[in-house]
């Protein structure tokens, strides 16, 4: 194909309408028709990346293969498309300004006054085209974060306006996502907020080509006609996006609404293929028709906010479908786990996952949960901080090193079983000390983890500062906590498992970032399998006649 086509997705009326899911669904349909498609998210906040935001602010921080700390929407893109994203796929206002200011300091603007227009808008346009210019993609979908009319989105909207003009109508289009609210008192769907939002977009010089309307009720033909005429789009370009049972239904819903067809038509691309969605639909079928269920405890400290553990929750959906098991997640706040509550809170579970996290709050509850899983032989998966807690628990309660801790929680601890590496100790700049992105790991032959992966060499994504302290390795191993995944270059321990436990694994990396619909993560798949086995055993034991 000659030129890369660009699709911009803007949002109006309200936030949280699901722009990321619409963008990912459209990308999925285009990919399923054979177009090489990628998605990019532009975030209008001033943080250089979301790495420094706490999960309450912005949900999970998603990490890409190349080590970028990004918006959680990139996780959706990867889960839908099964294609890696990179730093170039997520750009924030902070990054744009940082780069423009660095250029100014280097004297690249030849004595000119540096301004939002054209310097900031040019930088935005460059970042958008960066993905298209290398020839890897037929179509680039760029999602503009925020809502039109926001002060902070203005430079992005202006950049889109200019780019659309430069590229020409056949090479670029704008999809505007809005809300069509239902007023119960009037018994009607209301189009006015959408009209206003389209008008705001028009004031910035952008005409929406396609409207995607979030709604709780079906849009009648009348409403569609009204939206089309007042928002200046063709009726077939009014796309209904009704609330779905699962985000994974959205690609099929968009297919039914013809979002891919109008898009291709507007971009002058051939519409002579049918999307190949067999694998996707097979996943949906399994997801919707489970044969059994398991209860998994997600022990974390950001459990009030659904989005904090987004990739973990999605990885469970993929793994559940693979096993044809419904995975019920019980989010359990680790701050409320203690000796008195633990039995009531976790004894009934079929699997326990101790979540990633930072800082001291809630860690004792996590350690108690690990102990419960270890002693009662409940399947256990510890991710990042969860793995570190497993090491601390084992050191305290099996090795009897009662003071064992991570230097993150207690810098003076007598037994730093989790510690900073020497070379990290002098770095104070946030972001500078983190081990980020994909790192190699070699799995020990005949270990549980190598059986699960079915291979010896893996690459997984990291996001942490502290590490397993190799000074305690021999002691831990001799007592039964085996190090079964090692970074071949640094010797750092990436995986631990227990000798005398049917399924107990701690991983320093984040397997959840790599689980997709097309390729569910083996650790999650096997964890759910182990939980099902555990649950069956438990049930058959309780059904056994009294002797
Ligand atoms: N706080 C721990 C560290 O920095 C774990 C981080 C995580 O769970 N992502 O090493």
Boltz pocket constraint, residues with backbone or C-beta under 6 A from the ligand:
constraints:
  - pocket:
      binder: B
      contacts: [[A, 355], [A, 356], [A, 357], [A, 358], [A, 359], [A, 383], [A, 384], [A, 385], [A, 386], [A, 408], [A, 463], [A, 464], [A, 465], [A, 466], [A, 467]]
      max_distance: 6.0
